[in-house]
Amino acid sequence: MHEVQVDDSIIRLARGLRDEMQQFLNEYRFGMREVETKLEILRDDFEHQHSHNPIEHLSSRLKSMDSLLDKIQRRGIEPSFEAIRREITDIAGVRVTCSFVSDAYRLFELLIGQDDVGVIAVKDYIAQPKGNGYKSLHAIITVPVFLPRGKVHVPVEVQFRTIAMDFWASLEHKIYYKYDKQVPQELLDELSAAAFTASDLDERMERLHRQIRGSESSPQPAPPMRELPASSEPHDA
C-alpha cells in the first residue's frame, strides 16, 4: 500500500482548527450548563415554597460539529466564528417539559426576569401554534460565562412545553423522519387531529389543577413575539 506523506504544517493547522472549534463549542456547552442550573434552582425553590414541581423533565443538547457545519453550508453563512455566533443561535438548546401551560409561562417569566439574562427573541407557539399543530414557547436568551480569558455572553435556545406538547412533537418528528418529510396526507390529518386532542387535554388538566389548588386564574401568554438585536445585553448591562 502506498504511504501518503502529510506535511507537518498541515497536521499542525488541522489540530489548531480542531482546538479552536472545540473551544468555540465549549462556550455553548458552558452556557447550556448555566441555564440548566438556573432552571434547577427555580424548580427546587418552587417545590419547597409551593409544594409543586413545575418541571417534569429537563433536557439539553449541543449541536454536533457535523450538524453545525451542515447548517452553515445550507444557509450560506461565512465560515468564521464571528459570523456563526451572529447567525446561528440554536447551537445550545435546553428543553423544559412541564405539567401545565401555566408552569411553562411562569418558568419563562422567572428565567428571563433574572438580571444576568438577556433576551434575543421570543416566539410563543403556544398562543399562536404553527400550521401543523406544533405548540411550544421558544426563547433565545444569553447568559454570561466566565472564562480565564474573560466573560462571554452565550446564546442558548430554551423551549418550554407541556408533556402533551412534547409527546406530540416527538411523534411528529419520528413520522417526518420515517417518511423523509414526504408524509402521506392521511397521516398529516391524523397528526393535526392529535394536536387538537393534546391541546384539549392540556386545557382540561389545567382546569383540574386550578380547582385542586383553589385558583381560577388562567395562564397568561408570553409577551408578544419580539425580535431583538443579537447584541442585546442583559438587564444590568
Backbone torsions as a table, in degrees:
resi	resn	phi	psi	omega
1	MET	NA	134.4	-179.1
2	HIS	-73.2	129.1	-178.5
3	GLU	-90.7	125.3	-179.2
4	VAL	-89.5	126.4	178.7
5	GLN	-90.4	127.9	179.6
6	VAL	-112.3	127.3	-179.0
7	ASP	-63.1	139.7	-178.8
8	ASP	-58.8	-33.4	-179.4
9	SER	-65.0	-35.2	178.7
10	ILE	-67.9	-40.6	178.5
11	ILE	-63.5	-43.2	179.2
12	ARG	-64.1	-38.6	178.5
13	LEU	-64.2	-44.8	-179.3
14	ALA	-62.9	-42.5	179.2
15	ARG	-66.3	-38.1	178.6
16	GLY	-63.4	-43.7	178.3
17	LEU	-64.4	-40.1	178.6
18	ARG	-62.3	-44.2	-179.2
19	ASP	-65.8	-38.9	178.6
20	GLU	-64.7	-42.5	179.2
21	MET	-65.5	-39.5	178.8
22	GLN	-65.1	-40.6	177.3
23	GLN	-63.1	-41.2	178.9
24	PHE	-62.3	-47.3	-179.6
25	LEU	-68.6	-31.0	178.7
26	ASN	-61.4	-36.3	178.2
27	GLU	-57.5	-42.1	179.4
28	TYR	-71.1	-36.7	177.2
29	ARG	-62.1	-43.6	179.8
30	PHE	-67.8	-38.9	177.2
31	GLY	-62.1	-39.6	178.0
32	MET	-61.9	-41.1	178.4
33	ARG	-64.1	-38.9	178.8
34	GLU	-60.0	-44.7	-179.7
35	VAL	-65.9	-42.8	178.2
36	GLU	-58.9	-43.2	179.4
37	THR	-62.4	-43.4	178.7
38	LYS	-59.4	-43.3	-178.6
39	LEU	-69.9	-37.3	177.9
40	GLU	-64.6	-39.4	177.4
41	ILE	-64.4	-44.6	178.0
42	LEU	-60.5	-42.9	-179.9
43	ARG	-61.6	-48.8	-176.2
44	ASP	-66.0	-41.4	-179.8
45	ASP	-70.0	-38.6	179.0
46	PHE	-62.6	-41.5	-179.9
47	GLU	-66.2	-38.4	179.5
48	HIS	-68.9	-42.4	-175.3
49	GLN	-78.5	-35.0	-171.5
50	HIS	-120.1	3.4	-178.4
51	SER	52.6	38.4	179.5
52	HIS	-146.6	127.1	178.7
53	ASN	-94.2	109.5	-176.5
54	PRO	-77.4	-12.3	-177.1
55	ILE	-111.8	116.0	176.2
56	GLU	-80.9	-37.6	-177.5
57	HIS	-154.6	140.9	179.4
58	LEU	-127.4	124.0	-179.7
59	SER	-136.7	160.7	-179.3
60	SER	-144.6	159.7	176.7
61	ARG	-153.4	145.6	176.7
62	LEU	-116.4	129.4	179.9
63	LYS	-56.7	137.3	176.0
64	SER	-71.9	162.9	180.0
65	MET	-61.9	-40.1	179.3
66	ASP	-63.6	-43.4	-180.0
67	SER	-64.3	-40.3	179.8
68	LEU	-65.8	-44.9	179.5
69	LEU	-63.6	-37.5	178.5
70	ASP	-63.7	-40.7	179.6
71	LYS	-69.3	-37.3	177.4
72	ILE	-60.7	-45.2	-179.1
73	GLN	-69.0	-42.5	-177.4
74	ARG	-64.1	-35.4	-177.9
75	ARG	-97.0	0.1	177.5
76	GLY	64.4	39.3	-178.0
77	ILE	-86.0	140.5	177.7
78	GLU	-57.9	130.7	-176.9
79	PRO	-77.7	63.5	175.6
80	SER	-131.9	151.0	-178.1
81	PHE	-62.3	-35.1	179.3
82	GLU	-63.9	-45.0	-179.6
83	ALA	-68.0	-40.5	179.6
84	ILE	-62.7	-45.0	-179.8
85	ARG	-61.9	-36.3	-177.6
86	ARG	-75.9	-39.3	-170.3
87	GLU	-95.0	-26.0	-176.3
88	ILE	-115.3	113.8	-174.6
89	THR	-111.2	6.4	-179.5
90	ASP	-116.4	29.6	177.9
91	ILE	-63.9	-41.7	175.7
92	ALA	-109.8	134.9	-178.4
93	GLY	-138.4	142.5	176.1
94	VAL	-127.3	133.3	178.7
95	ARG	-114.1	128.9	-179.2
96	VAL	-113.9	114.3	179.5
97	THR	-102.2	123.7	-175.0
98	CYS	-116.0	163.8	176.3
99	SER	-75.9	-38.1	-171.8
100	PHE	-130.0	154.6	178.5
101	VAL	-60.3	-39.7	-179.5
102	SER	-61.6	-34.6	177.3
103	ASP	-65.1	-40.6	-179.7
104	ALA	-60.8	-46.7	179.5
105	TYR	-67.1	-40.0	-178.6
106	ARG	-63.6	-45.3	179.6
107	LEU	-65.3	-39.2	177.0
108	PHE	-57.9	-48.6	-178.3
109	GLU	-64.7	-40.8	-179.6
110	LEU	-66.3	-36.4	-178.6
111	LEU	-70.7	-50.6	-176.0
112	ILE	-75.0	-11.6	178.0
113	GLY	-81.6	-5.8	-179.3
114	GLN	-75.5	142.3	-170.9
115	ASP	-59.8	-31.6	-175.4
116	ASP	-96.7	10.4	-179.8
117	VAL	-103.1	124.7	174.2
118	GLY	-99.9	157.0	-179.6
119	VAL	-119.5	123.8	177.0
120	ILE	-94.8	-47.3	-178.6
121	ALA	-158.3	151.4	175.8
122	VAL	-132.7	132.0	175.8
123	LYS	-130.2	114.0	-176.4
124	ASP	-97.1	90.9	177.6
125	TYR	-85.4	2.0	171.9
126	ILE	-79.8	-48.5	177.9
127	ALA	-72.8	-32.7	-179.3
128	GLN	-129.9	81.9	-177.2
129	PRO	-61.1	154.6	173.7
130	LYS	-67.9	164.9	-177.0
131	GLY	-58.8	-30.0	-178.4
132	ASN	-85.8	-0.5	178.5
133	GLY	104.0	-5.4	-178.2
134	TYR	-62.0	132.8	178.7
135	LYS	-131.9	134.0	177.7
136	SER	-177.8	156.1	175.9
137	LEU	-106.7	115.6	-176.6
138	HIS	-105.5	136.1	174.9
139	ALA	-138.4	130.2	171.1
140	ILE	-99.6	114.4	-178.4
141	ILE	-120.1	167.5	172.8
142	THR	-121.8	142.4	176.0
143	VAL	-130.7	147.7	179.4
144	PRO	-79.2	136.5	173.7
145	VAL	-119.8	125.0	-176.9
146	PHE	-97.9	114.6	-177.1
147	LEU	-116.6	163.4	177.7
148	PRO	-55.4	-29.2	-178.4
149	ARG	-90.1	0.2	178.4
150	GLY	131.1	-178.7	-179.1
151	LYS	-87.6	136.5	178.4
152	VAL	-126.8	130.7	174.7
153	HIS	-90.5	114.4	-173.0
154	VAL	-105.6	129.5	176.0
155	PRO	-78.9	137.5	178.0
156	VAL	-136.1	132.4	175.7
157	GLU	-87.4	127.6	178.5
158	VAL	-119.3	127.4	178.4
159	GLN	-113.2	129.4	176.9
160	PHE	-112.5	128.8	179.3
161	ARG	-154.5	163.4	176.8
162	THR	-86.9	172.2	178.2
163	ILE	-60.6	-42.4	-179.3
164	ALA	-63.9	-43.1	177.9
165	MET	-62.5	-40.9	-178.1
166	ASP	-67.5	-40.9	178.6
167	PHE	-62.0	-45.1	-179.9
168	TRP	-63.9	-46.0	-177.7
169	ALA	-63.4	-38.1	178.9
170	SER	-65.2	-43.1	178.9
171	LEU	-65.8	-43.1	179.6
172	GLU	-60.1	-42.1	179.5
173	HIS	-62.2	-42.6	-180.0
174	LYS	-64.5	-40.5	-179.6
175	ILE	-66.1	-45.6	179.8
176	TYR	-64.3	-35.0	179.0
177	TYR	-69.0	-42.6	-178.3
178	LYS	-63.6	-39.6	-176.6
179	TYR	-97.5	11.6	178.9
180	ASP	51.3	43.2	177.8
181	LYS	70.3	0.6	176.9
182	GLN	-101.0	69.4	-173.1
183	VAL	-82.9	131.6	177.1
184	PRO	-57.7	146.3	-174.9
185	GLN	-59.8	-36.3	-178.4
186	GLU	-64.3	-33.2	176.4
187	LEU	-71.8	-36.9	176.3
188	LEU	-62.6	-39.5	177.9
189	ASP	-64.7	-40.8	178.4
190	GLU	-64.4	-40.6	178.5
191	LEU	-62.5	-42.0	179.2
192	SER	-62.9	-42.6	178.4
193	ALA	-65.3	-38.7	179.2
194	ALA	-65.3	-34.1	178.4
195	ALA	-63.6	-40.6	177.3
196	PHE	-65.5	-39.6	178.8
197	THR	-63.5	-43.6	179.3
198	ALA	-62.8	-41.1	179.1
199	SER	-64.7	-41.4	178.3
200	ASP	-64.3	-39.2	178.0
201	LEU	-62.5	-43.1	178.3
202	ASP	-59.5	-42.5	-179.3
203	GLU	-66.0	-41.0	179.8
204	ARG	-65.0	-45.5	-179.1
205	MET	-66.6	-34.8	177.2
206	GLU	-64.1	-42.6	179.0
207	ARG	-63.5	-43.1	178.4
208	LEU	-62.4	-41.4	-179.7
209	HIS	-61.4	-43.7	-179.6
210	ARG	-67.5	-38.1	179.0
211	GLN	-64.9	-41.6	-179.5
212	ILE	-65.0	-40.4	-177.0
213	ARG	-91.7	2.9	175.6
214	GLY	71.6	31.5	179.6
215	SER	-123.3	132.5	178.5
216	GLU	-103.1	1.2	-177.9
217	SER	-72.1	142.5	178.8
218	SER	-94.1	150.1	178.2
219	PRO	-62.8	136.8	179.4
220	GLN	-92.2	137.0	178.9
221	PRO	-67.8	162.2	178.0
222	ALA	-66.2	164.8	176.2
223	PRO	-56.1	158.9	179.8
224	PRO	-52.1	149.3	180.0
225	MET	-54.0	133.3	-176.5
226	ARG	-136.2	143.4	177.5
227	GLU	-120.8	112.0	-179.2
228	LEU	-109.0	158.0	178.5
229	PRO	-57.6	145.9	-178.5
230	ALA	-62.2	-18.0	-179.6
231	SER	-89.4	9.0	-179.8
232	SER	-51.9	128.5	-176.6
233	GLU	-93.9	159.6	173.9
234	PRO	-60.2	169.7	-173.6
235	HIS	-60.8	-30.8	-175.8
236	ASP	-93.7	7.9	-176.6
237	ALA	-80.1	NA	NA
